[in-house]
Amino acid sequence: MNITLTTTWNPRGELPRLERFSSLRHEVYQHGIIVLPPESGREFSAVLEGLGWQPVIPPDWSWGRYLALQKAVHHCT
């Protein structure tokens, strides 16, 4: 069984908290997906990838929650 954690995230200086949480996330969930606002940029995505997350940047932020659910369903089927 796959257990996937997906979320939307608007980074506002919360990266240290996410870094602390990432090791626990690896113990509990097989996949971790974060949907970011379009303006997040490639550098921030690379940081998240380094922590073991799969960043997704939609072309329009209004698609954020939809993409989070879509990615979760995709990984669990």
C-alpha distances in whole Angstrom, upper triangle without the diagonal:
4,7,10,13,16,20,23,26,29,30,33,34,30,29,30,28,25,26,26,22,20,20,18,16,15,14,12,10,9,12,15,17,20,23,26,30,31,34,32,33,31,32,30,27,28,28,24,23,25,23,19,19,19,22,23,26,27,31,32,30,30,27,25,23,23,21,19,17,17,16,13,12,13,10,8,9
4,6,10,13,16,20,22,26,27,30,30,27,26,27,25,22,23,23,19,18,18,16,13,13,13,10,8,6,8,11,13,17,19,23,26,28,30,28,29,27,29,26,23,24,24,21,19,21,19,16,15,15,18,19,23,24,27,28,27,27,24,22,20,20,18,16,15,15,12,10,10,10,7,5,8
4,7,10,13,17,19,23,24,27,27,24,23,24,22,19,20,20,16,15,15,14,11,11,11,8,5,6,7,9,11,15,17,20,24,26,28,26,27,26,27,25,22,23,23,19,18,20,18,15,14,14,17,18,21,23,26,27,25,25,22,20,18,18,17,14,13,14,12,9,10,11,8,7,10
4,6,10,13,16,19,21,24,24,21,20,22,19,16,18,18,15,13,15,13,10,10,12,9,6,6,5,6,8,11,13,17,20,22,25,22,24,23,24,21,19,20,20,16,16,18,16,13,11,11,13,14,18,19,23,23,21,22,19,16,15,15,13,10,10,11,9,6,9,10,7,7,11
4,7,10,12,16,17,20,21,18,17,19,16,13,15,16,12,11,13,12,8,10,12,9,6,8,6,5,6,8,11,14,18,20,22,20,22,21,22,19,17,19,18,14,15,17,14,12,10,10,12,13,16,18,21,21,19,20,17,14,13,14,13,9,10,12,9,7,10,12,10,10,14
4,7,10,13,15,18,19,17,16,19,16,13,16,17,14,13,16,15,11,13,15,13,10,11,8,6,5,6,8,11,14,17,19,17,19,19,20,17,15,17,17,13,14,17,15,13,10,9,10,10,13,14,18,18,15,16,14,11,9,11,9,5,7,9,7,6,10,11,10,11,15
4,6,10,12,15,17,14,14,17,15,12,15,17,14,13,17,16,12,15,17,15,13,14,11,8,7,5,6,9,12,15,17,15,17,18,19,16,14,17,16,13,15,17,15,14,11,11,10,10,12,13,17,16,13,14,12,9,8,10,9,6,8,11,10,9,13,14,14,15,18
4,7,10,13,15,13,14,17,15,13,16,18,15,15,19,18,15,18,21,19,16,18,14,11,9,6,5,6,8,12,14,12,15,16,18,14,13,17,16,13,15,18,16,16,12,12,10,9,10,11,14,13,10,11,10,6,6,10,9,7,10,12,11,12,15,16,16,18,21
4,6,9,11,10,10,14,13,10,14,16,14,14,18,18,15,18,21,19,18,19,16,12,10,6,6,5,7,11,12,10,13,15,15,12,12,15,14,11,14,17,15,15,12,12,10,10,10,12,15,14,11,13,12,9,10,13,12,10,13,16,14,15,18,19,19,21,24
4,6,9,9,10,14,13,12,15,17,16,17,20,21,19,21,24,23,21,23,19,16,13,10,9,6,6,10,10,8,12,14,15,11,12,16,14,13,16,18,17,18,15,15,12,12,11,13,15,13,10,13,13,10,12,15,14,13,17,18,18,18,22,23,22,24,27
4,6,6,7,11,11,10,12,15,15,15,19,20,18,20,23,23,21,23,20,16,14,11,11,8,9,12,10,8,11,13,13,9,11,14,12,11,15,16,15,17,14,15,12,13,13,15,17,16,13,16,17,14,15,19,17,16,19,21,20,20,24,25,24,26,29
4,5,8,11,11,11,14,16,16,17,21,21,20,23,25,25,24,26,23,19,18,14,14,12,11,14,12,11,14,16,15,12,14,17,14,14,18,19,17,20,17,19,16,17,16,18,20,19,16,18,20,16,18,21,21,19,22,24,23,24,27,28,27,29,32
4,6,8,9,10,12,13,15,16,19,20,19,22,24,24,24,26,23,20,19,15,16,14,14,17,15,12,15,17,15,12,15,16,13,14,17,17,16,19,17,19,17,19,18,21,23,22,19,22,23,19,21,24,23,21,25,27,25,25,29,30,28,30,34
4,6,6,7,9,10,11,13,16,16,16,19,21,21,20,22,20,17,16,13,15,13,14,17,16,13,16,17,16,12,14,16,13,12,16,16,14,16,15,17,15,18,18,20,23,22,19,21,22,18,19,23,21,19,22,25,23,23,26,27,26,28,31
4,5,5,6,9,10,10,14,15,14,16,19,20,19,21,18,15,15,12,14,13,15,17,16,13,15,15,13,10,12,13,9,9,13,12,10,13,12,15,14,16,17,20,22,22,20,22,22,19,20,23,21,19,22,24,22,22,26,26,25,27,30
4,5,5,6,9,10,12,14,14,16,18,19,20,21,20,17,17,15,18,16,19,21,20,16,18,18,16,13,15,15,11,11,15,14,11,15,14,17,17,20,21,24,26,26,23,26,26,22,23,26,25,22,25,27,25,24,28,29,27,28,32
4,5,5,6,9,11,12,12,15,17,17,17,20,18,15,16,14,17,16,19,22,21,18,20,20,18,15,16,17,14,12,16,15,12,15,14,17,17,19,21,23,26,26,23,25,25,21,21,25,23,20,23,25,23,22,26,27,25,26,30
4,5,5,6,9,10,10,12,14,15,15,17,15,12,12,11,14,14,16,19,19,16,18,18,16,13,13,14,11,9,12,12,9,11,10,13,13,16,18,21,24,24,21,23,22,19,19,22,20,17,20,22,20,19,23,23,21,23,27
4,5,5,8,10,10,11,14,15,15,17,16,13,14,13,16,16,19,21,21,17,18,18,16,13,13,13,10,9,11,10,7,10,10,14,14,18,19,23,26,26,24,26,25,22,22,25,23,20,23,25,22,21,25,25,23,24,28
4,6,7,8,9,11,13,14,15,17,17,14,16,16,19,19,22,24,24,20,22,22,20,17,17,17,14,12,15,13,10,12,13,17,17,21,23,26,29,29,26,28,28,24,24,27,25,22,24,26,23,22,26,27,24,25,29
4,6,5,6,9,10,11,12,14,14,11,14,13,17,17,21,23,24,20,22,22,20,17,17,17,14,12,14,14,10,11,11,15,16,19,21,24,27,27,24,26,25,21,21,24,22,19,21,23,20,19,23,23,21,22,26
4,5,5,6,9,10,10,12,11,9,11,12,16,16,20,22,23,19,20,19,18,15,15,15,12,10,11,10,7,8,8,12,13,17,19,22,26,26,24,26,24,21,21,23,21,18,20,22,19,18,21,21,19,20,24
4,5,5,7,9,10,12,12,11,14,15,19,20,24,26,26,23,24,22,21,18,18,17,15,13,13,12,8,9,11,14,17,20,23,26,29,30,28,30,28,24,24,26,24,21,23,24,21,20,23,23,20,21,25
4,5,5,6,9,11,12,11,14,16,19,21,24,27,28,24,26,25,24,21,20,20,17,15,16,15,11,11,12,16,18,21,24,26,30,30,28,29,28,24,23,25,24,20,21,23,21,19,22,22,19,20,23
4,5,5,6,8,9,7,11,12,16,18,21,24,25,22,23,22,22,19,17,18,16,13,14,14,10,9,9,12,15,17,21,23,27,27,25,26,24,21,20,22,20,16,18,20,17,15,18,19,16,16,20
4,6,6,7,8,8,12,14,18,20,23,26,27,23,24,23,22,20,18,18,16,13,13,13,10,8,9,12,15,18,22,24,28,29,27,28,26,23,22,24,21,18,19,21,17,16,19,19,15,16,20
4,6,8,10,11,15,17,21,23,27,29,30,27,28,26,26,23,22,21,20,17,17,16,13,12,13,16,19,22,25,27,31,32,30,31,29,25,24,26,24,20,21,23,20,17,20,20,17,17,20
4,7,9,10,14,16,19,22,25,28,30,26,28,27,26,24,22,22,21,18,18,18,15,13,13,16,18,21,24,26,30,30,28,29,27,23,22,23,22,18,18,20,18,15,17,18,15,14,18
4,5,7,10,13,16,19,23,25,27,24,25,24,24,22,19,20,19,16,15,16,14,11,11,12,15,17,21,23,27,27,25,26,24,21,19,20,18,15,15,17,14,11,14,15,11,11,15
4,7,10,14,17,20,23,25,27,24,25,23,24,22,19,19,19,16,14,16,13,10,10,11,15,17,20,22,26,27,26,27,24,21,20,21,18,15,16,16,13,11,13,13,9,10,13
4,7,10,13,16,20,22,24,21,22,20,21,19,16,16,16,13,12,14,12,8,7,8,11,13,17,19,22,23,22,23,20,18,17,17,15,12,13,14,10,9,12,11,8,10,13
4,7,10,13,17,19,20,18,19,18,18,16,13,14,14,10,10,12,10,7,5,6,9,11,14,16,20,21,19,21,18,15,15,16,13,10,12,13,10,9,12,12,10,12,15
4,7,10,13,15,17,15,16,15,16,14,11,13,13,10,10,13,11,9,6,5,6,7,11,13,16,17,16,17,15,12,12,13,10,7,10,11,7,8,11,11,10,12,15
4,6,10,12,14,12,13,13,14,11,9,12,12,8,10,13,11,11,7,6,5,6,9,11,14,15,13,15,13,9,10,12,10,7,11,12,10,10,14,14,13,16,19
4,7,9,12,10,12,13,15,12,10,13,14,11,12,16,15,14,10,8,6,5,6,7,11,11,9,11,9,6,8,10,7,6,10,11,9,11,14,14,15,17,19
4,6,8,6,9,11,12,9,8,12,12,10,12,15,15,15,12,10,7,6,5,7,10,10,8,11,10,7,10,12,10,10,13,14,13,15,18,18,18,21,23
4,5,6,9,11,13,11,11,14,15,14,16,19,18,19,15,14,10,9,6,7,8,8,5,9,9,7,11,13,12,12,15,16,16,18,20,21,21,24,26
4,6,7,10,12,11,11,14,16,15,16,19,20,20,17,15,11,9,5,6,6,6,6,10,10,9,13,14,13,14,17,17,17,19,22,21,22,25,27
4,6,9,11,10,11,14,15,15,17,19,20,21,18,17,13,12,8,10,9,10,9,13,14,13,16,18,16,17,21,21,20,23,25,25,25,28,30
4,7,8,6,7,11,11,11,13,16,16,17,15,14,10,10,8,10,11,12,11,14,15,13,16,18,16,16,20,20,19,21,24,23,24,26,29
4,6,6,7,9,11,11,13,15,16,17,15,14,11,11,8,11,12,13,13,17,17,15,18,20,17,18,22,21,20,22,25,24,24,27,29
4,6,5,6,9,10,10,12,14,15,14,12,10,10,9,12,13,16,16,19,18,17,20,21,18,18,22,22,19,22,25,23,23,26,28
4,5,5,7,9,10,11,13,15,14,13,11,13,12,16,17,19,18,22,21,19,22,24,21,20,24,24,22,24,27,26,25,28,30
4,5,5,6,9,10,11,13,11,12,9,11,11,14,16,17,16,20,19,17,19,21,18,18,22,22,20,21,25,24,23,26,29
4,5,5,6,9,10,11,9,8,6,8,8,12,14,16,15,19,18,15,18,19,16,15,19,19,16,18,22,20,20,23,25
4,5,5,6,9,10,9,9,8,11,12,16,18,20,19,23,21,19,21,22,19,18,22,22,19,21,24,22,21,24,27
4,5,5,7,9,9,10,9,13,14,18,20,21,20,23,22,19,21,23,20,19,22,23,20,21,25,24,22,25,28
4,5,5,7,5,7,7,10,12,16,18,20,18,21,20,17,18,20,17,16,19,20,16,17,21,20,18,21,24
4,5,5,5,6,7,10,13,16,19,21,20,23,21,18,20,21,18,16,19,19,16,17,20,19,17,20,23
4,5,7,9,10,14,16,20,23,24,23,26,24,22,23,24,21,20,23,23,19,20,23,22,20,23,25
4,6,9,10,14,17,20,23,24,23,26,24,21,22,23,20,18,21,22,18,19,22,21,19,21,24
4,7,9,13,16,19,22,24,23,25,23,20,21,22,19,16,19,19,16,16,19,18,15,18,21
4,6,10,13,16,19,20,19,21,19,16,17,18,15,13,16,16,13,13,16,16,13,16,19
4,7,10,13,16,18,17,19,17,14,15,16,12,11,14,14,10,11,15,13,12,15,17
4,7,10,13,15,14,16,14,11,13,14,11,10,14,14,11,13,16,15,14,17,20
4,6,10,11,11,13,11,9,11,12,8,9,12,11,9,12,15,14,14,17,19
4,7,8,8,11,10,8,11,12,9,10,14,13,12,15,17,16,17,20,22
4,5,6,8,6,7,10,10,8,10,13,12,12,15,17,16,18,21,22
4,7,9,8,9,13,12,11,14,16,15,15,19,20,19,21,24,25
4,5,6,8,11,11,11,13,16,15,16,19,20,20,22,25,26
4,5,5,9,10,10,11,14,15,15,18,19,20,22,24,25
4,6,8,8,10,11,13,14,16,17,19,20,22,23,25
4,6,5,6,9,10,10,12,14,15,16,18,20,21
4,6,5,6,9,10,11,13,15,15,17,19,20
4,5,5,6,9,10,11,13,14,16,17,19
4,5,5,6,9,10,11,12,14,16,17
4,5,5,6,8,10,10,12,14,15
4,6,5,6,9,10,11,13,15
4,5,5,6,9,10,11,12
4,5,5,6,9,10,11
4,5,5,6,9,10
4,5,5,6,9
4,6,5,6
4,6,6
4,6
4
